[in-house]
Amino acid sequence: MPSTDSSRGTSIEGAVALVTGGHRGFGRALVDELLEQGAVKVYATSRSAQPQGDPRVVPLILDVSDDASVVAAAQAAPDVSILVNNAGILLGTSVLAAPLSDIQSELDTNLFGIIRVARAFAPALAEHPASSMVNVLSVLSWLAMSGGYEISKSAAWSATNSLRLALRERGTTVTALHVAYMDTDMAARFDAPKADPREIAHQVADAIIAGDYEILADDTTRHIKSRLSGDITGLYPQLAAV
């Protein structure tokens, strides 16, 4: 069961939201779901201008790896009560063989991008009686595959927990979304069952309204989370044979 505090839930009806990486893939599904749930305006960010057909969707240039860009976006969107940190990159880095600069790029976007955006938008969120921040993480927050991506997601999980504690007194509920493969461009090269981004976006909306602290979005994620209290070989059976 999710960790829930319904008194800290945030209404989507009539709200203004911002979704980083909101013009395609899961980000677009989130934008559509928030509008379906009654948001009156959603800022959809990307690194370059992206025209939108819906007047309720406001395109906003934002590079989460750039301090000045994040500050400028926060100044352009001061009315946000719901923030979704969705922007992320997957470079397929090997922890032993990849250039450290590539692993640093994943950390700069997937970890420090969340922290930059959270810091910049925290004052705007605090202007509302109740507000919500959702950080899009991964089942790989807890499961390694010898790459830099999961290092960044594990660190982002820790940062999310710290942000939750730091922002709770300001009335901002911080929610972590953990999910395995979704049917998006990022996961296109992987041959595995994939969740519908629209269904995951619906779970996110429900969590915002309920004040959930964590979303375990699929069976794979719930299974991996349940194994964390056991011996490490429960997650990595190959280690038992060494």
N, C-alpha and C positions, 0 to 999 in steps of 0.2 A: 504494500500500500504506500502511496506517496505521503510525504510529510506535509501536512496541510494546516494552515491557520486561516480559516475562512474570514476572520475579522480583518485580515490584511489583503484580501483579494482586491483586484482593481477592475472597475467596470470598463468594458470596451465600448459600450454604447455611448456615443457622443465624444469619445476620446480622440486625441491626436497621438499617432504612433510614428516611430521611425524604425526602419529595418535596414541594417547595413547589408550590402550585397543584395538589394531587393528587386532587381530588375529581371532576374532569371532564376531558374532552378527552384530550390527550396525557398529562397528569398521571395520569389514571386508568389509561391503558394502561400507564404505567410502574409504578404500584402493582401492577396485576395481574401484570405480567411478573416483578417482583421476588418476589412471593409464589409464582408458578409455579416460579421458580428456587430456592426453598427458604428465602427470608427468613422469619424467625419473627414479625417485627413490622414494620409500615411505618406511620410517622406520615404522614398525608395532611393537608397544611395548606391552609387557606383563610382568608379574612378574617372569616368568620362560621362558627358551628358547623354542621357537616354530619354528620348521622347516617350510620353505616356499618353494613351488614348482616353483615360479616365481623369476627369478634372479633379477628383478626390486624391489622386496620386501625384505627389509633388516630387519631381526628380531633383536630386541633390548630389553634387559632386563631393565625394569623401574617400580619401585614401587612409585607411586605418593605420597604416605604417608611417604616416607623416604627421608630426605634431601640429604644424600650422594648418593643415587641411582639416584635422579634427576640431581644432579650436574654431575655425571659420564655419564649419558645419553646425557646431553648437550655437554659435551666434545667429545663424540663419534659421534655426529651428528651436526657438526658446519656449515653445508651447507644448512640448512633448511630455506625455505622462506614461507612455509605454515605449520602452526601448528594447529592440531585439538585436543582440550582437550575433549576426549570422555570417558575416564575411569571413572567409577562410581560404587557405591554399593547401594543396597536397602536391608535393614535388617528387614523391617517391624516393626520398633520400635514404641512403644506407648509413646507419650510425657509425660504421667503420670506414666506409669507402667514399661517401659523398663529401664534396667540399664543405668545410665548416660554414662557409658563407651561405650555402643553400639551407642548411639546418637553421642558421640564424635568421634567414628570411621567413621560414615557417614559424619560428618563435616570435618574430617581430609582428607578424600578422595575427597568428592564432592565439598568442598569449598577450603580448604587449598591446596589440590592437584593442583587445577587450579592455585592458586597464586604461589606455588612453581615452577611449570613448566613454567608459564609466566615469572617469574623473571629470571629463568635459561636460557631460550631461547631468551629473549628480545634482548640481544646483537647480536646474530646470525641473528635474523630477521631484525635488523636495518642495517645490512650489505648490504641489498638489496634495490634498489630504491623504490620498493613497496613490501610489505609482508602482510600476513594475519594470524590472529588467530581466530579460531572458537571455542566457548565454547558450549558444548552440555548441555543444561539446560532442562526445562520441562514446561508443562502447570502448573505443581505444583509449579512453581516459584511464582504463584499468587493465588493458590487455595489450602487450607489446608484440610487434612484428618486426623488430630489429630496425626500425626506421625513426626518422626525426619527427614525423607527423604525430605519432602517438606520444612522443616526449612533449610536444607542444600542447597536446590535448590534456595530458595528465597535469601539466603545470597550470593550464587554464582551469581545470577542475579545482585545484587548490586556490587559485586566485578568485574563483567564483565563491568558494566558501568564505574567504576573507572579506570579499565585497559584501556578502550577505550580512555578516556581522557588523561591518562598518556602516552600512546604509540603513539598517533596520530602524534605528532611532529617528531617521529622517522620513520614515513612512514608505520607504521603497522596499518591496519584496523582490529578492533576487532568486531566480529559478534556473536550475541547470537542466538542460535537455540532453539526455544520453540516448543515442540511437545508433543502430548498425547501418547497413547499406540502405540508401534511398535511391530511387530511380531518377538520378540527376546526371548532369554531364560529369561531375567529379567522380562518380562511381561507374561510369560507362564501361571502363575497361575491365571491370571485375565480373567474373562469371559466378554469380551468387544470387540467392533470392533478395529482392529489393522491395522496400516499403514504398507505398504511394506517398509522395511529399504532401499531398493534400490531406491525407488522413493524419499525418504527423502534425501538420499545421493546425488541424482541428484540436488535437491533444494540447498543443501549446495554448490555444485560445482558452480551452477549458481550465488549464492550469493557472493562467493569468487571472481569470475570474474567481477561481477557488482559493488562490493564495498558496498554491503548492510550491514547495521548495525544490522539488526534484521530479523529473519526468523520466521514467524508464519505458521507452516507447515501443519496445517489441520484445518477443520471447528471447532472442539472443542476448539482448542487453540485460533483461531480468535474470537470465541464467548466469551470466558472467558476474554480475553484481552479487548474486547469492553465493558465489564461490570464494569471495574475497576473504572470508573469515577462516577458510581452511588452509591446509598446506599448499605451498606454492605449486607443487606438482599437480594439484587439482586444476590449475589453469594451464600449466605447461607439462603435459604428460611425458614429453620427450626428455625432460630432465630426470625423470625417475629411472630411465634406462642408462644414465651415465654412470 
